[in-house]
Amino acid sequence: NPANAGREGLAADLIKNIDFALDLMSKPLPFNPEPLPAPLNKYVMQYFPAVTADGKQLFFTVRKGNTANDDEDIYVTRQNDDGAWSEPEPISDLINSHRNEGTSSVSADGRMLIFTSCQAPGGFGSCDLYFVQKEGDTWGKPQNIGQPINSSGWESQPSLSADGRTLYFVSDRKGGQGKRDIWVSTLSARDNWMEPVNLGPVINTEGDDLSPFIHVNGQSLYFSSSGHMGLGKYDLFLSEKNGLEWSQPKNLGYPINTKDDQVSLVITSDGSKAYYSHEVIGNNRDFQSSLYTFDVPEEIRVQNKSNFLTGRVMDIETKKPLGASIEMFDINDASLNYKVTSDKVDGKYFVVLTEGKEYSIYVTRKGYLFENLTFNYLEKKSREPEVLDIYLTPIKAGATSVLKNIFFDVDQYVLKEKSKTELDEVIKFLKDNEQIRMEIEGHTDNTGSTSHNLELSTNRAKSVYDFLIKAGIPKERLQYKGYGSTKPKVDNSTEEGKQLNRRIEFRIL
């Protein structure tokens, strides 16, 4: 009967949803949530947690009453080496005000914060996103992130990528899939936010899609939705990014999701621990909210875990801390994965390394030779965080730099394709420092005859020379020479030593 077609469709959807819910509940996950211990959860409401990549700082929103008229502020707590959390404290008097501030997100290093403020003077809509940066131990003054992120609509619930250069957020602006949608914007090369893009119908629905959390691996997106099939009005979901496409969202299952609303979930960098806010309704119909944590079941963990590299950037001669640019590339496709700066006050830096890739990292500052590092994370295995201080050498005659990401096959001198990222960095360095002339030096270990090693090292140095000339570097600025095994950096008695001695190096003339 055509008159009943709409009802039949609704009934079919309802039956499908009930079957889905019963299936989820028949296979409960091992899930043991616990409230965070004292001194946390001391207020009537605390919610929307955000955690740094090292797991040592937890930011969250506090409301000391349970009405909409009560002030919202951002608080922070720090974890000591014994795992205990400090007394929560307001983040900064420059950030918190008599207006509402909350639903924040922090970059992996804890130095950039995006948060929501509503009804603020000079705002673009009812609620806008603001950003603030930290130098040393001091937070600066917040600034409205401006257009095109903020609009005449409602913008809230930000989630920053690890390097702070990609921003996911929720908005009810025009052009979405439903009511409130998840959008994304990235910083341009000139550090301007690009026009936000809707994540599309795979993620967003006709309902509300909220509280995005992009894991520090940049690939795993957790979010809450009332439009995807679930157990209550709002359930939590996980989608994995593959290239430019998002996978079909996966319901996190029972008992993480229940008949109640679930929102604001964040996951640690290794994928093992989660933090979220749990709301209850009291006898007087008033809300209370507490921060909870649980160990993430294997079934819903991120596909690629992350770890981190940290330390300080300093002048090799004076040991003075330096503010420097740090860029991380996937060696195999030359794509930029990560870009941050070290703190100009104390030189501290923080870089996230994620399983499944081989990385080259370049540390640059005007007036210095660049420093390069390589990390092979192709294999999935347990790794500890790495601590490494990086020393930059001032540009002057005689200064040298080893090119650690130049690759040849054994006993060959044809450059491998994945050397391109390193060579592009050398080209950029030479174009930024047009007064420099350099010698490209080839070196080998002591395996083989002296004459063969000299020939091999010369041909390898010439391969790099030819690449730079072809890229437009004038010949008069370059020369090359092979030294064979005559200038070892370390002893050749071990395989590790031999590997360090097989190198391409440049020297400032």
Secondary structure as GFF3:
##gff-version 3
##sequence-region A 1 509
A	DSSP	three_ten_helix	2	4	.	.	.	ID=ss1
A	DSSP	alpha_helix	5	25	.	.	.	ID=ss2
A	DSSP	beta_strand	34	35	.	.	.	ID=ss3
A	DSSP	beta_strand	45	51	.	.	.	ID=ss4
A	DSSP	beta_strand	57	63	.	.	.	ID=ss5
A	DSSP	beta_strand	72	78	.	.	.	ID=ss6
A	DSSP	beta_strand	89	90	.	.	.	ID=ss7
A	DSSP	beta_strand	101	106	.	.	.	ID=ss8
A	DSSP	beta_strand	112	118	.	.	.	ID=ss9
A	DSSP	beta_strand	127	135	.	.	.	ID=ss10
A	DSSP	beta_strand	138	139	.	.	.	ID=ss11
A	DSSP	beta_strand	143	144	.	.	.	ID=ss12
A	DSSP	beta_strand	155	160	.	.	.	ID=ss13
A	DSSP	beta_strand	166	171	.	.	.	ID=ss14
A	DSSP	beta_strand	181	186	.	.	.	ID=ss15
A	DSSP	beta_strand	197	198	.	.	.	ID=ss16
A	DSSP	beta_strand	209	214	.	.	.	ID=ss17
A	DSSP	beta_strand	220	225	.	.	.	ID=ss18
A	DSSP	beta_strand	235	242	.	.	.	ID=ss19
A	DSSP	beta_strand	245	246	.	.	.	ID=ss20
A	DSSP	beta_strand	250	251	.	.	.	ID=ss21
A	DSSP	beta_strand	265	267	.	.	.	ID=ss22
A	DSSP	beta_strand	273	281	.	.	.	ID=ss23
A	DSSP	beta_strand	287	295	.	.	.	ID=ss24
A	DSSP	three_ten_helix	298	300	.	.	.	ID=ss25
A	DSSP	beta_strand	306	315	.	.	.	ID=ss26
A	DSSP	beta_strand	325	330	.	.	.	ID=ss27
A	DSSP	beta_strand	335	341	.	.	.	ID=ss28
A	DSSP	beta_strand	348	354	.	.	.	ID=ss29
A	DSSP	beta_strand	357	364	.	.	.	ID=ss30
A	DSSP	beta_strand	371	377	.	.	.	ID=ss31
A	DSSP	beta_strand	386	387	.	.	.	ID=ss32
A	DSSP	beta_strand	390	392	.	.	.	ID=ss33
A	DSSP	beta_strand	400	403	.	.	.	ID=ss34
A	DSSP	three_ten_helix	417	419	.	.	.	ID=ss35
A	DSSP	alpha_helix	420	432	.	.	.	ID=ss36
A	DSSP	beta_strand	438	443	.	.	.	ID=ss37
A	DSSP	alpha_helix	450	470	.	.	.	ID=ss38
A	DSSP	three_ten_helix	475	477	.	.	.	ID=ss39
A	DSSP	beta_strand	478	482	.	.	.	ID=ss40
A	DSSP	alpha_helix	495	501	.	.	.	ID=ss41
A	DSSP	beta_strand	503	508	.	.	.	ID=ss42
###
